[in-house]
Amino acid sequence: MTTSDVLLTADAEGVRTFTLNRPQAYNSLTVELKELLLAGLTEAAADDSVRAVVLTGSGKAFCAGQDLKEHVGLLQAGDPAPLHTVKEHYNPIVKTIVGMPKPVIAAVNGPAAGAGAAFAYASDLRIAATSANFLMAFANVGLGPDSGASWTLQRLIGLGRAAELMLLARTVDSAEALTLGLVGEVVPDEELAARAQKVAAKLAAGPTVAYAKIKNVLSVAAESSLDTALAAEDEAQTALGATADHTEAVEAFVGKRKPDFQGK
């Protein structure tokens, strides 16, 4: 495990876990943390030994979003940095999560607000602790959504519900999040870390090259015509049919054994 002051990184069974580590500030996002997270995610995307990613927080919160103390301080000092953070930090982080050629699991261990919630929405799977909740608080501070939330949230729960949560800035607890389809699973707080690692390890042992294509095809289909989606499926299937993982899966099926996927 490697450690920085504000971001912890650990590897196990092909899974790289990023833990936002500012518990005293509910893991709110400073410039330092955003830059470290972006660099870490970018490195994980390019590292073939990393076959799945988990994103979580330390302490009682997942991530409270932008660190408003830093934000206000910079604005009062006349520093233009806060005006550029969406373009320089949040957009690239979300693009890297969505475009990650391997599964990303958000292990939401507590409150997730603003950009923090948006990072969870951008992940492929969301497992929540019972104490977790989600809040799109942008309207409360006179801002609109960022970090891809306008794109991801409505794809998860529909346009009407997304508008409701953003306009009313209403907190959604873990039980409602499960009902809405915002998360796929809710587990007791003390079981979250182990459950997320178990799911991530299972994915890491799977056909990760196929997972990358599945993510890509779903993304294409979400904003295209049927013909475009069919073409993307055909392209992906043709490429995957020639992979070692597909051959291994077929041979394992015929041989009545468990396949040994290499992500190739």
SVG drawing of the C-alpha trace seen along z (x, -y; Angstrom):
<svg xmlns="http://www.w3.org/2000/svg" viewBox="-40 -39 44 71">
<polyline fill="none" stroke="black" stroke-width="0.4" points="0.0,0.0 1.2,-3.5 0.1,-6.4 -0.2,-10.2 -1.7,-12.5 -5.1,-12.8 -5.3,-9.7 -4.6,-6.1 -3.9,-3.5 -3.9,0.2 -3.5,3.2 -4.9,6.7 -6.0,9.5 -5.8,7.3 -7.9,4.6 -6.7,1.1 -8.5,-0.7 -8.5,-4.5 -9.5,-5.9 -10.2,-9.6 -8.5,-10.4 -9.7,-13.7 -12.1,-12.3 -12.0,-15.5 -13.4,-17.4 -15.8,-14.6 -13.3,-13.8 -14.1,-17.1 -12.1,-17.8 -9.2,-20.2 -7.0,-21.0 -4.4,-18.6 -6.8,-15.7 -8.4,-16.3 -5.0,-16.3 -3.8,-13.1 -7.1,-11.3 -6.9,-12.2 -3.3,-11.1 -4.1,-7.8 -7.1,-7.0 -5.1,-7.7 -2.3,-5.5 -4.7,-2.7 -6.4,-2.9 -3.0,-2.3 -1.8,0.4 -2.6,3.9 -2.0,5.4 -5.0,3.4 -8.1,5.3 -10.7,3.5 -10.9,0.3 -12.7,-0.6 -13.3,-4.1 -14.2,-4.8 -13.7,-7.2 -12.2,-7.1 -14.1,-7.9 -17.8,-8.5 -18.2,-10.1 -17.7,-9.0 -17.1,-12.5 -18.8,-15.8 -17.8,-17.3 -15.9,-20.5 -14.0,-21.8 -15.9,-25.1 -13.4,-26.5 -10.6,-26.3 -13.0,-27.5 -14.1,-30.6 -10.6,-31.4 -9.3,-31.3 -12.2,-33.4 -11.6,-36.0 -7.9,-36.1 -8.7,-36.8 -7.3,-33.5 -8.9,-32.3 -8.3,-28.6 -11.9,-27.9 -13.3,-29.1 -11.3,-26.5 -11.6,-23.5 -14.5,-21.9 -12.5,-21.9 -9.2,-21.1 -10.2,-18.5 -13.8,-17.4 -14.4,-16.8 -11.2,-14.8 -11.8,-12.7 -15.3,-11.7 -14.1,-11.0 -11.4,-8.8 -13.9,-6.9 -16.4,-6.4 -13.7,-5.6 -11.8,-3.3 -11.2,0.0 -12.0,2.0 -14.8,2.0 -15.0,-0.7 -16.9,-0.1 -18.0,-3.0 -18.1,-1.7 -20.2,-4.5 -19.4,-4.3 -21.3,-7.4 -22.7,-10.7 -21.9,-11.5 -22.7,-15.0 -22.0,-17.2 -19.0,-16.1 -18.5,-13.2 -21.9,-11.8 -21.2,-12.4 -18.1,-10.3 -20.2,-7.4 -22.8,-7.9 -20.0,-7.7 -18.8,-4.4 -20.0,-1.1 -21.3,0.3 -22.4,-1.3 -22.5,0.6 -23.7,-1.5 -23.4,-1.2 -26.6,-1.5 -25.4,-4.9 -24.8,-6.2 -26.8,-9.0 -26.7,-11.0 -27.2,-14.8 -27.1,-16.9 -26.5,-20.2 -25.5,-22.4 -28.7,-24.5 -28.1,-25.2 -25.0,-27.2 -26.4,-28.9 -24.7,-26.5 -25.7,-24.0 -24.6,-20.4 -21.1,-19.5 -18.8,-16.4 -21.1,-14.8 -24.1,-14.5 -26.4,-15.9 -25.5,-13.0 -25.1,-10.2 -27.9,-10.7 -30.7,-10.7 -29.4,-7.6 -29.5,-5.9 -32.9,-7.0 -34.6,-8.9 -35.0,-12.5 -37.9,-13.3 -36.3,-11.9 -32.9,-13.5 -34.6,-16.9 -36.4,-16.4 -33.2,-15.6 -31.3,-18.5 -33.9,-21.2 -35.0,-20.3 -31.5,-19.3 -33.1,-16.5 -31.1,-13.9 -31.7,-10.3 -30.9,-7.7 -29.5,-4.2 -32.9,-2.5 -34.4,-5.0 -31.3,-4.9 -31.7,-1.1 -35.4,-1.5 -34.6,-4.2 -31.9,-2.1 -29.3,-4.6 -27.3,-1.8 -27.3,1.9 -26.8,3.1 -26.9,1.9 -24.9,3.7 -24.3,3.0 -21.6,0.4 -19.1,2.9 -19.5,5.2 -19.0,2.7 -15.2,2.8 -15.2,6.6 -18.2,6.8 -16.7,4.2 -13.4,6.1 -15.2,9.4 -17.1,8.0 -14.1,6.2 -11.9,9.4 -14.5,11.4 -14.5,8.9 -10.7,8.7 -10.6,12.5 -13.0,12.2 -12.7,11.3 -11.6,7.7 -11.1,7.1 -14.8,8.0 -15.8,5.7 -14.1,2.8 -16.1,3.5 -19.3,3.9 -18.7,0.4 -18.0,-1.1 -21.1,0.5 -23.4,-0.7 -22.0,-4.2 -22.6,-4.3 -26.1,-2.8 -27.1,-5.3 -26.9,-8.2 -27.3,-6.8 -29.8,-5.2 -30.5,-1.5 -28.4,-1.1 -25.4,-2.8 -25.8,-0.5 -26.0,2.6 -22.9,1.5 -21.0,1.0 -22.1,4.4 -21.0,6.1 -17.6,4.4 -17.1,5.4 -18.3,8.9 -16.0,9.4 -13.0,8.1 -13.9,10.2 -14.4,13.3 -10.7,13.2 -9.5,12.8 -7.6,15.4 -10.3,15.0 -13.1,16.0 -11.1,19.1 -10.3,20.0 -14.0,19.6 -15.2,21.9 -12.5,24.5 -13.3,24.4 -17.0,24.9 -16.3,27.9 -13.9,29.2 -16.3,28.6 -13.8,26.5 -13.5,23.0 -12.0,20.6 -8.7,18.8 -9.2,15.3 -6.1,13.2 -7.7,10.1 -6.3,10.7"/>
</svg>
